[in-house]
Amino acid sequence: MNHTYRYLDTVVSYTMTDVIRDHVWLFLGTLSMLLVLIIIYFARREKMQIEAARHEQEQNKLLAEALSAANQASVAKKVFLQNMSHDIRTPMNAVLGFTDLAIHVEDDTARVQDYLSKIKISGNHLLSIVNEVLEISRIESGQTKLDETICNISDIVRETDVIVREQALEKKQTFVIDIWKVKNLYIYCDKLRIKEILVNLLGNAVKYTQTGGNISLRIIQTPCDRQGYGNYEIHVKDNGCGMSQEFLEKIFVPFERQANTTISGIQGTGLGMTIIKGFVNAMEGTIDITSEENKGTEVVVHLCQKIAEPPEKSREQESVSYPPELFAGKRLLLVEDNSMNREIASALLEEAGLIVDIAENGAIAVEKVSYYPPGYYTAVLMDIQMPIMDGYTAARKIRELPDPFCAKIPIIVTELMETLGKILFGENCMM
């Protein structure tokens, strides 16, 4: 009996030990899991705190950058307004001053006309300032809309040439245009915007290039991955004063100028390049500028435009004939680099009843024959030895023009004064 009790005590003892051991292991396991959870919690909490701190730092950095940009914009606008106050005041004073003078002039029509012409010039300058400010406002508000129609690149360039060439001639600059690498002249585009880009870029080139300098406009067409489209590169290059690398970095920032009007003596709002950039962006194009101080600047605009079919020629256009004879009332293109020879030749030809247009070298002659409509010139009187492009090269390029009517225009290439005698006496040599 006692033996049985001892056995039961032993069994109970072992059972209690197992239970206690199991509870201890359960407790230790639970404690371990709790510790792991606590460690994970604090690790995640620390990570979140680090991320929150980093995010706060990034936000603070962004806020600091935004504040800096706002301050820079504020300073730029302040400087702009200071410069603009001078730019606006100068032509406004001219308008008021010449108006006052015109009012007090009596019986002197010539002086009144002179004052009125100066008032008009100053008024146009004021209008251009207002237009630029309004344009930049539309661009910044995203209201720039493109009106794309079928346009001829030659027409756009010719109209630009009419605006820019007179400015270049006033500074005795050589202005050359080259569009020979354009295969498809008809494209869908916003003609007004394209012309504004060209006029603005070329206007800058004229303004910032010294008297007697060189300016060129070159348009190149390259293949495009998009079917029915063409890549068009517009190159505007000059050998003017150039720009510093520091200014190049902020050239598209509104209200920025390399030097204000008071220092440079050159009129401008500092909005032109910003406007150009806005137009190019609206056309989904790009613009790149390379420049070096005292050496010049080149601006390259890349545009991808849809190619259009050339419009059919009317029967009237197809029936136009181009007789080789020169007779009174017809327009002649006189190509001569020597100014004295040009003056003498023009006078002789005009006395013979001809309308005379002038080109200073062969390159300009080719561009004029190309840009003006067929039949605009009856013939071309071309000197042989000229800078940039001689008479023979110019004649060959005219013969290679895509328009058959322009390509067949009569060309007289020889020594100018000798040829004039032949023309006036009825002898000429057509190429």
C-alpha positions as CSV (number, residue, x, y, z in Angstrom):
1,M,0.0,0.0,0.0
2,N,2.8,2.3,0.9
3,H,4.5,1.3,-2.2
4,T,1.5,2.3,-4.3
5,Y,1.4,5.8,-2.6
6,R,5.0,6.3,-3.4
7,Y,4.5,5.5,-7.0
8,L,1.6,7.9,-7.3
9,D,3.6,10.6,-5.6
10,T,6.3,10.0,-8.2
11,V,3.9,10.2,-11.1
12,V,2.3,13.3,-9.8
13,S,5.7,14.8,-9.2
14,Y,6.8,14.2,-12.7
15,T,3.4,15.5,-14.1
16,M,3.7,18.7,-12.1
17,T,7.3,19.2,-13.3
18,D,6.2,18.8,-17.0
19,V,3.3,21.2,-16.5
20,I,5.6,23.7,-14.8
21,R,8.2,23.3,-17.5
22,D,5.6,23.7,-20.3
23,H,4.3,26.8,-18.6
24,V,7.8,28.2,-18.3
25,W,8.6,27.5,-21.9
26,L,5.2,29.1,-22.9
27,F,6.0,32.1,-20.8
28,L,9.5,32.4,-22.2
29,G,8.2,32.0,-25.8
30,T,5.5,34.6,-25.2
31,L,8.1,36.9,-23.7
32,S,10.4,36.4,-26.6
33,M,7.6,37.2,-29.1
34,L,6.7,40.2,-27.1
35,L,10.3,41.4,-27.1
36,V,10.5,40.8,-30.8
37,L,7.3,42.8,-31.4
38,I,8.6,45.6,-29.2
39,I,11.9,45.6,-31.1
40,I,10.1,45.7,-34.4
41,Y,7.8,48.4,-33.2
42,F,10.6,50.6,-32.0
43,A,12.6,49.9,-35.2
44,R,9.6,50.8,-37.4
45,R,9.0,53.9,-35.2
46,E,12.6,55.0,-35.6
47,K,12.4,54.4,-39.3
48,M,9.2,56.4,-39.6
49,Q,10.8,59.2,-37.5
50,I,13.9,59.1,-39.8
51,E,11.6,59.2,-42.9
52,A,9.5,61.9,-41.4
53,A,12.7,63.9,-40.6
54,R,14.0,63.3,-44.2
55,H,10.6,64.3,-45.7
56,E,10.6,67.4,-43.5
57,Q,14.1,68.2,-44.7
58,E,13.1,67.7,-48.3
59,Q,10.0,69.9,-47.8
60,N,12.1,72.5,-46.1
61,K,14.5,72.4,-49.0
62,L,11.7,72.7,-51.5
63,L,10.2,75.6,-49.6
64,A,13.7,77.2,-49.4
65,E,14.1,76.7,-53.2
66,A,10.7,78.1,-53.9
67,L,11.3,81.1,-51.6
68,S,14.7,81.7,-53.3
69,A,13.0,81.4,-56.8
70,A,10.3,83.8,-55.6
71,N,12.8,86.2,-54.3
72,Q,14.8,86.0,-57.5
73,A,11.7,86.5,-59.6
74,S,10.8,89.4,-57.4
75,V,14.2,90.9,-57.8
76,A,14.2,90.3,-61.6
77,K,10.8,91.9,-61.9
78,K,11.9,94.9,-59.8
79,V,15.0,95.3,-62.1
80,F,12.7,94.8,-65.1
81,L,10.3,97.5,-64.0
82,Q,13.2,99.8,-63.3
83,N,14.6,99.2,-66.8
84,M,11.1,99.4,-68.3
85,S,10.4,102.7,-66.7
86,H,13.4,104.0,-68.7
87,D,12.4,102.2,-71.9
88,I,8.9,103.4,-71.7
89,R,9.7,106.9,-70.6
90,T,12.2,107.5,-73.5
91,P,9.7,106.9,-76.4
92,M,6.9,108.5,-74.4
93,N,8.9,111.6,-73.9
94,A,9.7,111.6,-77.7
95,V,6.0,111.3,-78.5
96,L,5.0,114.2,-76.2
97,G,8.0,116.3,-77.1
98,F,7.6,116.0,-80.9
99,T,3.8,116.4,-80.6
100,D,4.4,119.7,-78.7
101,L,6.9,120.8,-81.4
102,A,4.5,119.9,-84.2
103,I,1.7,121.9,-82.5
104,H,3.8,125.1,-82.4
105,V,5.2,124.8,-85.9
106,E,3.5,127.2,-88.3
107,D,3.6,126.9,-92.1
108,D,6.4,124.4,-92.2
109,T,5.0,121.2,-93.6
110,A,8.4,119.5,-93.9
111,R,9.2,119.9,-90.2
112,V,5.7,118.8,-89.2
113,Q,6.1,115.6,-91.4
114,D,9.5,115.0,-89.8
115,Y,8.0,115.3,-86.3
116,L,5.1,113.0,-87.2
117,S,7.4,110.3,-88.6
118,K,9.4,110.4,-85.3
119,I,6.2,110.2,-83.3
120,K,5.1,107.2,-85.3
121,I,8.5,105.5,-84.7
122,S,8.3,106.1,-81.0
123,G,4.7,105.0,-80.9
124,N,5.5,101.8,-82.7
125,H,8.2,101.1,-80.2
126,L,5.8,101.6,-77.3
127,L,3.3,99.3,-79.0
128,S,6.0,96.6,-79.3
129,I,6.7,96.8,-75.6
130,V,3.0,96.5,-74.7
131,N,2.6,93.6,-77.1
132,E,5.6,91.7,-75.6
133,V,4.3,92.1,-72.1
134,L,0.8,90.9,-73.1
135,E,2.3,87.9,-75.0
136,I,4.4,86.8,-72.1
137,S,1.3,87.0,-69.9
138,R,-0.6,84.7,-72.3
139,I,2.3,82.3,-72.4
140,E,2.7,82.1,-68.6
141,S,-1.1,81.5,-68.2
142,G,-1.0,78.7,-70.8
143,Q,-3.3,80.6,-73.2
144,T,-1.0,80.3,-76.3
145,K,-3.0,78.6,-79.0
146,L,-1.7,77.6,-82.5
147,D,-3.6,78.3,-85.7
148,E,-2.1,75.8,-88.1
149,T,-2.8,76.1,-91.8
150,I,-1.0,75.2,-95.0
151,C,2.0,77.6,-95.4
152,N,4.9,77.9,-97.8
153,I,8.2,78.2,-96.0
154,S,9.5,80.4,-98.8
155,D,6.7,82.9,-98.2
156,I,7.4,83.0,-94.5
157,V,11.1,83.6,-95.1
158,R,10.5,86.2,-97.8
159,E,8.1,88.2,-95.5
160,T,10.7,87.9,-92.7
161,D,13.4,89.1,-95.1
162,V,11.4,92.2,-95.9
163,I,11.2,93.2,-92.2
164,V,14.8,92.3,-91.3
165,R,16.9,93.2,-94.4
166,E,16.3,96.9,-94.1
167,Q,17.5,96.9,-90.5
168,A,20.7,94.9,-91.6
169,L,21.3,97.3,-94.5
170,E,21.2,100.3,-92.2
171,K,24.1,98.8,-90.3
172,K,25.8,97.7,-93.5
173,Q,25.6,94.0,-92.4
174,T,25.7,91.1,-94.8
175,F,22.5,89.1,-94.4
176,V,22.4,85.7,-96.2
177,I,19.5,83.3,-96.3
178,D,19.8,79.6,-97.3
179,I,16.9,77.2,-97.6
180,W,18.4,74.9,-100.3
181,K,18.2,71.8,-98.0
182,V,14.4,72.1,-97.6
183,K,12.7,69.5,-99.8
184,N,9.1,70.1,-98.7
185,L,8.3,73.8,-98.6
186,Y,4.6,73.4,-97.8
187,I,3.8,72.5,-94.2
188,Y,1.1,72.8,-91.7
189,C,2.1,75.5,-89.2
190,D,1.1,78.6,-87.4
191,K,2.6,81.1,-89.8
192,L,2.3,84.1,-87.5
193,R,4.2,82.3,-84.7
194,I,6.9,80.9,-87.0
195,K,7.4,84.4,-88.4
196,E,7.6,85.9,-85.0
197,I,10.3,83.4,-84.0
198,L,12.3,84.3,-87.1
199,V,11.9,88.1,-86.8
200,N,12.8,88.0,-83.1
201,L,15.9,85.8,-83.5
202,L,17.1,87.8,-86.6
203,G,16.2,91.1,-84.9
204,N,18.4,90.1,-82.0
205,A,21.2,89.2,-84.4
206,V,21.0,92.6,-86.1
207,K,20.9,94.5,-82.8
208,Y,23.8,92.7,-81.2
209,T,26.0,92.5,-84.3
210,Q,28.4,95.3,-85.1
211,T,28.2,97.5,-88.2
212,G,29.5,95.5,-91.2
213,G,29.0,92.2,-89.4
214,N,27.6,88.9,-90.8
215,I,24.1,87.4,-90.2
216,S,22.7,84.2,-91.7
217,L,19.4,82.3,-91.7
218,R,19.7,78.7,-92.7
219,I,16.8,76.2,-92.7
220,I,17.5,72.5,-93.1
221,Q,15.1,69.6,-93.5
222,T,16.0,66.2,-92.2
223,P,14.1,62.9,-92.2
224,C,11.5,62.3,-89.5
225,D,10.4,59.1,-87.8
226,R,6.8,60.2,-88.0
227,Q,5.3,59.4,-91.4
228,G,4.1,62.5,-93.2
229,Y,6.2,64.8,-91.1
230,G,9.6,66.6,-91.6
231,N,12.2,67.8,-89.1
232,Y,13.1,71.4,-89.8
233,E,16.2,73.0,-88.3
234,I,16.2,76.8,-88.2
235,H,19.8,78.2,-87.8
236,V,20.3,81.9,-87.0
237,K,24.0,82.8,-86.7
238,D,25.9,86.0,-86.3
239,N,29.4,87.2,-85.5
240,G,28.3,89.8,-83.0
241,C,29.1,90.5,-79.4
242,G,27.9,87.1,-78.1
243,M,26.8,86.3,-74.6
244,S,28.5,85.2,-71.4
245,Q,27.9,81.6,-70.2
246,E,26.4,83.0,-67.0
247,F,23.7,84.9,-69.0
248,L,23.1,81.9,-71.3
249,E,21.9,79.9,-68.2
250,K,19.1,82.4,-67.6
251,I,18.4,83.6,-71.2
252,F,14.9,82.2,-71.2
253,V,14.0,83.7,-67.8
254,P,11.5,86.5,-68.2
255,F,12.7,90.1,-67.7
256,E,16.4,89.1,-68.0
257,R,18.8,91.1,-70.2
258,Q,22.6,90.9,-70.7
259,A,22.7,94.6,-70.1
260,N,20.0,97.2,-69.6
261,T,19.1,99.8,-72.2
262,T,20.9,102.6,-70.4
263,I,24.2,100.6,-70.5
264,S,24.0,98.9,-73.9
265,G,22.0,101.6,-75.7
266,I,19.9,98.8,-77.3
267,Q,16.2,98.8,-76.9
268,G,14.4,95.7,-75.5
269,T,12.3,94.4,-72.7
270,G,14.2,91.1,-72.1
271,L,11.1,89.1,-73.0
272,G,11.9,88.2,-76.6
273,M,13.7,84.9,-75.9
274,T,11.0,83.9,-73.3
275,I,8.3,84.5,-75.9
276,I,10.3,82.4,-78.5
277,K,10.8,79.6,-76.0
278,G,7.0,79.7,-75.2
279,F,6.1,79.4,-79.0
280,V,8.7,76.6,-79.5
281,N,7.3,74.7,-76.5
282,A,3.8,75.1,-77.8
283,M,5.0,73.5,-81.1
284,E,6.6,70.7,-79.2
285,G,10.0,71.7,-80.5
286,T,13.4,72.6,-78.9
287,I,15.7,75.5,-79.0
288,D,19.5,75.4,-78.4
289,I,21.9,78.3,-78.1
290,T,25.7,78.4,-78.4
291,S,27.5,81.7,-77.9
292,E,30.9,83.1,-77.0
293,E,31.6,86.7,-76.1
294,N,33.0,88.9,-78.9
295,K,32.7,86.0,-81.3
296,G,29.0,85.5,-82.0
297,T,25.9,83.5,-81.4
298,E,24.1,80.6,-83.1
299,V,20.5,79.7,-82.3
300,V,19.1,76.4,-83.5
301,V,15.3,75.7,-83.4
302,H,14.2,72.2,-84.0
303,L,10.5,71.7,-85.2
304,C,8.7,68.6,-86.4
305,Q,5.9,69.8,-88.8
306,K,3.4,67.9,-90.8
307,I,4.1,68.1,-94.6
308,A,1.4,69.5,-96.8
309,E,0.7,68.9,-100.5
310,P,1.5,72.0,-102.7
311,P,-1.7,73.7,-103.9
312,E,-2.5,73.2,-107.6
313,K,-1.5,76.0,-109.9
314,S,-4.2,77.9,-111.6
315,R,-4.6,78.0,-115.4
316,E,-3.6,81.7,-115.2
317,Q,-0.3,80.8,-113.5
318,E,0.4,78.0,-115.9
319,S,-0.1,80.2,-118.9
320,V,2.3,82.9,-117.7
321,S,5.2,83.2,-120.2
322,Y,8.6,84.7,-119.5
323,P,10.0,86.3,-122.7
324,P,13.7,86.9,-122.8
325,E,13.4,90.5,-124.0
326,L,13.7,93.3,-121.5
327,F,11.3,96.1,-122.1
328,A,9.9,99.1,-120.3
329,G,7.9,98.5,-117.2
330,K,9.4,95.2,-116.4
331,R,11.3,94.4,-113.2
332,L,15.0,93.6,-113.4
333,L,17.2,92.1,-110.6
334,L,20.6,93.9,-110.6
335,V,23.3,91.9,-108.8
336,E,26.4,93.9,-108.1
337,D,28.6,94.2,-105.0
338,N,30.2,97.6,-105.9
339,S,27.9,100.4,-104.7
340,M,29.1,102.9,-107.3
341,N,28.5,100.5,-110.1
342,R,25.1,99.7,-108.7
343,E,24.2,103.4,-108.6
344,I,25.3,104.0,-112.2
345,A,23.7,100.8,-113.5
346,S,20.4,101.5,-111.7
347,A,20.2,105.0,-113.1
348,L,20.9,103.8,-116.7
349,L,18.4,101.0,-116.5
350,E,15.7,103.2,-114.9
351,E,16.2,105.7,-117.7
352,A,15.6,102.9,-120.2
353,G,12.2,102.4,-118.5
354,L,13.0,99.4,-116.3
355,I,12.1,98.8,-112.7
356,V,15.3,97.9,-110.9
357,D,15.7,95.7,-107.7
358,I,19.2,95.3,-106.2
359,A,21.1,92.4,-104.6
360,E,24.6,92.9,-103.2
361,N,25.9,89.4,-104.0
362,G,25.0,86.1,-105.7
363,A,23.6,84.5,-102.5
364,I,21.1,87.4,-102.1
365,A,20.2,87.2,-105.8
366,V,19.4,83.4,-105.5
367,E,17.2,83.9,-102.5
368,K,15.3,86.8,-104.1
369,V,14.6,84.8,-107.3
370,S,13.5,81.9,-105.1
371,Y,11.3,83.9,-102.7
372,Y,9.4,86.2,-105.0
373,P,6.6,84.6,-107.1
374,P,7.4,83.5,-110.7
375,G,7.2,86.4,-113.1
376,Y,8.2,88.9,-110.5
377,Y,11.5,89.4,-112.2
378,T,11.8,89.5,-116.0
379,A,15.5,88.9,-116.0
380,V,18.6,88.9,-113.8
381,L,21.6,91.1,-114.6
382,M,24.5,89.4,-112.8
383,D,28.1,90.5,-112.2
384,I,30.8,87.8,-112.2
385,Q,33.2,88.6,-109.4
386,M,31.4,89.1,-106.1
387,P,32.0,88.1,-102.4
388,I,30.1,85.3,-100.7
389,M,28.8,83.9,-104.0
390,D,30.1,84.8,-107.5
391,G,27.9,85.2,-110.6
392,Y,28.5,81.8,-112.1
393,T,27.6,79.9,-108.9
394,A,24.5,82.1,-108.4
395,A,23.4,81.4,-111.9
396,R,23.9,77.6,-111.5
397,K,21.9,77.6,-108.2
398,I,19.0,79.5,-109.9
399,R,19.0,76.9,-112.7
400,E,18.7,74.2,-110.0
401,L,15.6,75.8,-108.3
402,P,12.7,73.4,-107.9
403,D,10.2,75.8,-109.5
404,P,10.6,75.5,-113.3
405,F,9.5,79.1,-113.9
406,C,12.0,80.6,-111.5
407,A,14.7,78.2,-112.8
408,K,14.2,79.4,-116.4
409,I,14.4,83.1,-115.7
410,P,16.8,84.8,-118.2
411,I,20.2,85.5,-116.6
412,I,22.8,87.8,-118.0
413,V,26.2,87.0,-116.4
414,T,29.2,89.1,-117.5
415,E,31.1,92.2,-116.6
416,L,28.4,94.6,-115.6
417,M,29.2,97.9,-117.4
418,E,30.1,96.1,-120.6
419,T,26.8,94.2,-120.4
420,L,24.8,97.3,-119.8
421,G,26.0,98.7,-123.1
422,K,24.9,95.5,-124.8
423,I,21.4,95.6,-123.1
424,L,20.8,99.2,-124.0
425,F,21.9,98.6,-127.6
426,G,19.9,95.5,-127.9
427,E,22.7,92.9,-127.6
428,N,22.7,90.4,-124.7
429,C,23.9,87.0,-123.8
430,M,21.3,84.8,-122.0
431,M,22.3,81.8,-119.9
